[in-house]
């Protein structure tokens, strides 16, 4: 594994959340206790609240990064796994998410249903998540981006 030097940008305010995940079938990205997904969600939300940007990346950005973004979108907007992946694929058509990561996302979706007391996750593009005004405008922008793409 190659260690990343994160200290070079920290003096100018860049914050890092780094996971040393391998793009391999046995890699656990979304653990059963949701420690990684919670850390990712909190990190992104903190940046959003501060009106800052977030760069999510892996070497090719086609599998691990996509898996983490799908998990974030599923939790934030309460979108189904399929809807989340459809959106991400519309933005990046060359996705190559490993089957094991898809299985982890599916299990994560089930945990989210339990966490949110079996609330309905939207699966169609003409649906919006439950009445949560703080995400409705963002969700509308994403939906319109998908529909107009």
DRENPA-3360 file (N, C-alpha, C; in nm, 2 decimals, always signed):
BEGIN
1 = XXXXXXXX = +0.08/-0.12/+0.00/+0.00/+0.00/+0.00/+0.09/+0.12/+0.00 ~ +0.04/+0.22/-0.07/+0.12/+0.35/-0.08/+0.06/+0.44/+0.02 ~ +0.14/+0.50/+0.10/+0.09/+0.60/+0.20/+0.07/+0.74/+0.13 ~ -0.03/+0.81/+0.16/-0.06/+0.94/+0.10/-0.01/+1.05/+0.19 ~ +0.06/+1.14/+0.14/+0.10/+1.26/+0.21/-0.01/+1.36/+0.22 ~ -0.08/+1.36/+0.33/-0.20/+1.46/+0.34/-0.16/+1.59/+0.40 ~ -0.03/+1.60/+0.45/+0.01/+1.72/+0.52/+0.03/+1.84/+0.43 ~ +0.05/+1.81/+0.30/+0.09/+1.92/+0.21/-0.02/+2.03/+0.19;
9 = XXXXXXXX = -0.15/+1.99/+0.20/-0.26/+2.08/+0.18/-0.33/+2.13/+0.31 ~ -0.30/+2.06/+0.42/-0.36/+2.10/+0.55/-0.34/+2.24/+0.59 ~ -0.22/+2.30/+0.57/-0.19/+2.44/+0.61/-0.29/+2.54/+0.54 ~ -0.34/+2.50/+0.43/-0.44/+2.60/+0.36/-0.58/+2.56/+0.39 ~ -0.61/+2.47/+0.48/-0.74/+2.44/+0.52/-0.81/+2.31/+0.46 ~ -0.73/+2.23/+0.39/-0.79/+2.11/+0.33/-0.79/+2.01/+0.44 ~ -0.91/+1.95/+0.46/-0.93/+1.84/+0.56/-0.94/+1.71/+0.48 ~ -0.90/+1.60/+0.54/-0.89/+1.47/+0.48/-0.97/+1.37/+0.56;
17 = XXXXXXXX = -1.04/+1.28/+0.49/-1.09/+1.16/+0.55/-1.04/+1.05/+0.46 ~ -0.95/+0.97/+0.51/-0.88/+0.87/+0.42/-0.91/+0.73/+0.47 ~ -0.94/+0.65/+0.38/-0.96/+0.50/+0.40/-0.86/+0.43/+0.31 ~ -0.78/+0.34/+0.36/-0.69/+0.27/+0.27/-0.75/+0.14/+0.23 ~ -0.86/+0.15/+0.15/-0.93/+0.04/+0.09/-0.87/-0.01/-0.04 ~ -0.87/-0.14/-0.06/-0.82/-0.19/-0.18/-0.93/-0.22/-0.27 ~ -0.91/-0.22/-0.40/-1.02/-0.25/-0.50/-1.02/-0.40/-0.53 ~ -1.06/-0.47/-0.42/-1.06/-0.62/-0.43/-1.19/-0.67/-0.38;
25 = XXXXXXXX = -1.22/-0.79/-0.42/-1.35/-0.85/-0.38/-1.37/-0.87/-0.23 ~ -1.26/-0.89/-0.16/-1.27/-0.92/-0.02/-1.27/-0.79/+0.07 ~ -1.26/-0.67/+0.00/-1.26/-0.54/+0.08/-1.39/-0.51/+0.13 ~ -1.40/-0.48/+0.26/-1.52/-0.43/+0.32/-1.52/-0.28/+0.33 ~ -1.61/-0.22/+0.25/-1.62/-0.07/+0.25/-1.73/-0.03/+0.34 ~ -1.84/-0.10/+0.34/-1.96/-0.06/+0.43/-1.97/-0.17/+0.53 ~ -1.91/-0.15/+0.64/-1.91/-0.24/+0.75/-2.05/-0.25/+0.82 ~ -2.07/-0.36/+0.88/-2.20/-0.39/+0.94/-2.24/-0.29/+1.05;
33 = XXXXXXXX = -2.15/-0.23/+1.12/-2.17/-0.13/+1.22/-2.19/+0.01/+1.16 ~ -2.17/+0.02/+1.03/-2.18/+0.15/+0.96/-2.08/+0.26/+1.02 ~ -1.96/+0.21/+1.07/-1.87/+0.31/+1.12/-1.81/+0.39/+1.00 ~ -1.77/+0.33/+0.89/-1.72/+0.40/+0.78/-1.82/+0.49/+0.71 ~ -1.94/+0.44/+0.69/-2.05/+0.52/+0.63/-2.09/+0.63/+0.71 ~ -2.10/+0.62/+0.84/-2.13/+0.73/+0.93/-2.02/+0.84/+0.93 ~ -1.89/+0.79/+0.93/-1.78/+0.89/+0.92/-1.79/+0.97/+0.79 ~ -1.81/+0.90/+0.68/-1.82/+0.96/+0.55/-1.94/+1.06/+0.54;
41 = XXXXXXXX = -2.05/+1.02/+0.59/-2.17/+1.10/+0.59/-2.15/+1.23/+0.67 ~ -2.09/+1.21/+0.79/-2.07/+1.33/+0.88/-1.96/+1.42/+0.82 ~ -1.86/+1.36/+0.76/-1.75/+1.45/+0.70/-1.81/+1.53/+0.58 ~ -1.89/+1.47/+0.50/-1.95/+1.54/+0.39/-2.05/+1.65/+0.44 ~ -2.14/+1.61/+0.53/-2.24/+1.70/+0.58/-2.17/+1.82/+0.65 ~ -2.06/+1.80/+0.72/-1.99/+1.91/+0.79/-1.94/+2.01/+0.68 ~ -1.89/+1.96/+0.57/-1.84/+2.04/+0.47/-1.95/+2.12/+0.40 ~ -2.06/+2.05/+0.37/-2.18/+2.11/+0.31/-2.23/+2.22/+0.40;
49 = XXXXXXXX = -2.24/+2.20/+0.53/-2.29/+2.30/+0.62/-2.20/+2.42/+0.62 ~ -2.07/+2.40/+0.60/-1.98/+2.51/+0.59/-1.97/+2.57/+0.45 ~ -2.05/+2.53/+0.36/-2.05/+2.57/+0.22/-1.92/+2.54/+0.16 ~ -1.86/+2.43/+0.18/-1.73/+2.39/+0.13/-1.75/+2.27/+0.03 ~ -1.66/+2.25/-0.05/-1.66/+2.14/-0.14/-1.60/+2.01/-0.09 ~ -1.64/+1.90/-0.15/-1.58/+1.77/-0.11/-1.54/+1.70/-0.23 ~ -1.42/+1.64/-0.23/-1.37/+1.56/-0.34/-1.37/+1.41/-0.29 ~ -1.44/+1.33/-0.35/-1.44/+1.18/-0.32/-1.37/+1.11/-0.43;
57 = XXXXXXXX = -1.27/+1.04/-0.40/-1.20/+0.98/-0.51/-1.13/+0.85/-0.47 ~ -1.11/+0.77/-0.57/-1.02/+0.65/-0.56/-0.94/+0.65/-0.68 ~ -0.86/+0.55/-0.70/-0.76/+0.56/-0.81/-0.83/+0.59/-0.95 ~ -0.93/+0.51/-0.98/-1.00/+0.54/-1.11/-1.14/+0.60/-1.09 ~ -1.19/+0.61/-0.96/-1.32/+0.67/-0.93/-1.44/+0.59/-0.99 ~ -1.42/+0.46/-1.01/-1.53/+0.38/-1.07/-1.59/+0.28/-0.97 ~ -1.53/+0.25/-0.86/-1.58/+0.15/-0.78/-1.59/+0.19/-0.63 ~ -1.48/+0.21/-0.56/-1.48/+0.24/-0.42/-1.54/+0.38/-0.40;
65 = XXXXXXXX = -1.50/+0.48/-0.47/-1.55/+0.61/-0.46/-1.70/+0.62/-0.49 ~ -1.74/+0.54/-0.59/-1.88/+0.53/-0.63/-1.96/+0.47/-0.52 ~ -1.91/+0.36/-0.46/-1.98/+0.29/-0.35/-2.00/+0.39/-0.24 ~ -1.90/+0.47/-0.20/-1.92/+0.56/-0.09/-2.02/+0.67/-0.12 ~ -2.01/+0.72/-0.25/-2.11/+0.82/-0.29/-2.25/+0.77/-0.29 ~ -2.27/+0.65/-0.34/-2.40/+0.58/-0.34/-2.46/+0.57/-0.20 ~ -2.37/+0.53/-0.11/-2.41/+0.52/+0.03/-2.46/+0.66/+0.09 ~ -2.38/+0.76/+0.06/-2.41/+0.89/+0.10/-2.55/+0.94/+0.05;
73 = XXXXXXXX = -2.57/+0.92/-0.08/-2.69/+0.96/-0.15/-2.81/+0.89/-0.09 ~ -2.79/+0.76/-0.07/-2.90/+0.68/-0.02/-2.95/+0.73/+0.12 ~ -2.85/+0.76/+0.20/-2.89/+0.81/+0.34/-2.94/+0.95/+0.33 ~ -2.87/+1.04/+0.26/-2.91/+1.18/+0.26/-3.05/+1.20/+0.20 ~ -3.08/+1.14/+0.08/-3.20/+1.16/+0.01/-3.30/+1.05/+0.02 ~ -3.26/+0.95/+0.09/-3.35/+0.83/+0.11/-3.39/+0.77/-0.03 ~ -3.29/+0.76/-0.11/-3.31/+0.70/-0.24/-3.28/+0.55/-0.23 ~ -3.34/+0.47/-0.32/-3.31/+0.33/-0.32/-3.17/+0.32/-0.38;
81 = XXXXXXXX = -3.12/+0.20/-0.37/-2.99/+0.17/-0.43/-2.99/+0.19/-0.58 ~ -3.09/+0.13/-0.64/-3.10/+0.14/-0.79/-3.11/+0.29/-0.83 ~ -3.19/+0.37/-0.77/-3.20/+0.51/-0.80/-3.07/+0.58/-0.79 ~ -3.00/+0.55/-0.68/-2.87/+0.62/-0.65/-2.77/+0.58/-0.76 ~ -2.77/+0.45/-0.79/-2.67/+0.41/-0.90/-2.71/+0.46/-1.03 ~ -2.84/+0.47/-1.06/-2.88/+0.53/-1.19/-2.83/+0.68/-1.20 ~ -2.85/+0.75/-1.09/-2.80/+0.89/-1.09/-2.65/+0.90/-1.11 ~ -2.57/+0.82/-1.03/-2.43/+0.82/-1.05/-2.38/+0.78/-1.19;
89 = XXXXXXXX = -2.45/+0.68/-1.24/-2.42/+0.64/-1.38/-2.45/+0.74/-1.48 ~ -2.55/+0.83/-1.46/-2.58/+0.93/-1.55/-2.47/+1.04/-1.55 ~ -2.40/+1.05/-1.44/-2.29/+1.15/-1.43/-2.16/+1.09/-1.47 ~ -2.14/+0.96/-1.45/-2.02/+0.89/-1.48/-2.05/+0.75/-1.55 ~ -2.08/+0.75/-1.68/-2.12/+0.63/-1.75/-2.03/+0.51/-1.74 ~ -1.90/+0.53/-1.71/-1.81/+0.42/-1.71/-1.79/+0.35/-1.57 ~ -1.89/+0.35/-1.49/-1.87/+0.29/-1.36/-1.85/+0.14/-1.37 ~ -1.77/+0.09/-1.28/-1.74/-0.05/-1.27/-1.74/-0.09/-1.13;
97 = XXXXXXXX = -1.85/-0.08/-1.06/-1.86/-0.11/-0.92/-1.85/-0.27/-0.90 ~ -1.76/-0.31/-0.82/-1.75/-0.45/-0.79/-1.88/-0.51/-0.74 ~ -1.91/-0.63/-0.78/-2.03/-0.70/-0.73/-2.03/-0.71/-0.58 ~ -1.91/-0.72/-0.51/-1.91/-0.73/-0.37/-1.95/-0.60/-0.31 ~ -1.92/-0.49/-0.37/-1.96/-0.36/-0.32/-2.11/-0.33/-0.34 ~ -2.16/-0.39/-0.45/-2.31/-0.38/-0.47/-2.38/-0.46/-0.36 ~ -2.33/-0.57/-0.33/-2.39/-0.65/-0.22/-2.38/-0.57/-0.09 ~ -2.27/-0.51/-0.06/-2.26/-0.43/+0.06/-2.35/-0.31/+0.06;
105 = XXXXXXXX = -2.37/-0.25/-0.06/-2.47/-0.14/-0.07/-2.61/-0.19/-0.04 ~ -2.64/-0.31/-0.09/-2.78/-0.37/-0.07/-2.80/-0.39/+0.08 ~ -2.70/-0.45/+0.14/-2.71/-0.47/+0.29/-2.73/-0.33/+0.36 ~ -2.65/-0.23/+0.32/-2.66/-0.10/+0.38/-2.80/-0.04/+0.36 ~ -2.86/-0.06/+0.24/-2.99/-0.01/+0.22/-3.09/-0.08/+0.32 ~ -3.08/-0.20/+0.35/-3.16/-0.27/+0.44/-3.14/-0.21/+0.58 ~ -3.02/-0.18/+0.62/-2.99/-0.12/+0.75/-3.05/+0.02/+0.76 ~ -3.05/+0.09/+0.65/-3.11/+0.23/+0.65/-3.26/+0.22/+0.67;
113 = XXXXXXXX = -3.32/+0.12/+0.60/-3.46/+0.10/+0.62/-3.50/+0.08/+0.77 ~ -3.41/+0.00/+0.84/-3.44/-0.02/+0.98/-3.41/+0.10/+1.06 ~ -3.30/+0.17/+1.03/-3.26/+0.30/+1.10/-3.37/+0.40/+1.09 ~ -3.43/+0.41/+0.97/-3.54/+0.52/+0.96/-3.68/+0.46/+0.97 ~ -3.69/+0.35/+1.05/-3.82/+0.29/+1.09/-3.90/+0.26/+0.96 ~ -3.83/+0.19/+0.87/-3.90/+0.14/+0.75/-3.97/+0.25/+0.67 ~ -3.91/+0.37/+0.67/-3.97/+0.47/+0.58/-3.95/+0.43/+0.44 ~ -4.03/+0.49/+0.35/-4.02/+0.46/+0.21/-3.90/+0.53/+0.15;
121 = XXXXXXXX = -3.82/+0.46/+0.08/-3.71/+0.51/+0.00/-3.77/+0.53/-0.14 ~ -3.74/+0.64/-0.20/-3.79/+0.66/-0.34/-3.71/+0.58/-0.44 ~ -3.78/+0.53/-0.53/-3.72/+0.45/-0.64/-3.74/+0.50/-0.78 ~ -3.84/+0.59/-0.79/-3.87/+0.65/-0.92/-3.83/+0.79/-0.93 ~ -3.81/+0.84/-1.05/-3.77/+0.98/-1.06/-3.88/+1.08/-1.05 ~ -4.00/+1.04/-1.04/-4.11/+1.14/-1.02/-4.15/+1.14/-0.87 ~ -4.07/+1.08/-0.79/-4.10/+1.08/-0.64/-3.99/+1.16/-0.57 ~ -4.04/+1.22/-0.47/-3.94/+1.29/-0.38/-3.95/+1.22/-0.24;
129 = XXXXXXXX = -3.84/+1.23/-0.17/-3.84/+1.17/-0.03/-3.94/+1.24/+0.05 ~ -3.96/+1.18/+0.17/-4.06/+1.23/+0.26/-4.03/+1.38/+0.29 ~ -4.13/+1.45/+0.34/-4.13/+1.59/+0.36/-4.02/+1.63/+0.46 ~ -3.90/+1.66/+0.40/-3.79/+1.71/+0.48/-3.74/+1.83/+0.41 ~ -3.79/+1.95/+0.44/-3.76/+2.07/+0.36/-3.62/+2.10/+0.35 ~ -3.53/+2.06/+0.44/-3.39/+2.10/+0.43/-3.32/+2.02/+0.31 ~ -3.38/+1.91/+0.26/-3.32/+1.84/+0.15/-3.40/+1.85/+0.02 ~ -3.52/+1.90/+0.03/-3.61/+1.90/-0.09/-3.55/+1.98/-0.20;
137 = XXXXXXXX = -3.50/+2.10/-0.18/-3.44/+2.18/-0.29/-3.32/+2.11/-0.35 ~ -3.23/+2.05/-0.27/-3.12/+1.98/-0.32/-3.16/+1.86/-0.40 ~ -3.26/+1.79/-0.35/-3.31/+1.67/-0.42/-3.37/+1.71/-0.55 ~ -3.44/+1.82/-0.56/-3.50/+1.86/-0.68/-3.39/+1.89/-0.79 ~ -3.29/+1.96/-0.74/-3.18/+1.99/-0.84/-3.12/+1.86/-0.89 ~ -3.09/+1.76/-0.80/-3.04/+1.63/-0.85/-3.13/+1.56/-0.94 ~ -3.26/+1.56/-0.91/-3.36/+1.49/-0.99/-3.37/+1.56/-1.13 ~ -3.37/+1.69/-1.13/-3.38/+1.76/-1.26/-3.25/+1.74/-1.34;
145 = XXXXX = -3.14/+1.74/-1.27/-3.01/+1.71/-1.34/-3.02/+1.57/-1.41 ~ -3.07/+1.47/-1.34/-3.08/+1.34/-1.40/-3.18/+1.34/-1.52 ~ -3.30/+1.40/-1.50/-3.40/+1.40/-1.60/-3.36/+1.47/-1.72 ~ -3.29/+1.58/-1.71/-3.25/+1.66/-1.82/-3.12/+1.61/-1.89 ~ -3.05/+1.51/-1.83/-2.92/+1.47/-1.88/-2.94/+1.39/-2.01;
% end
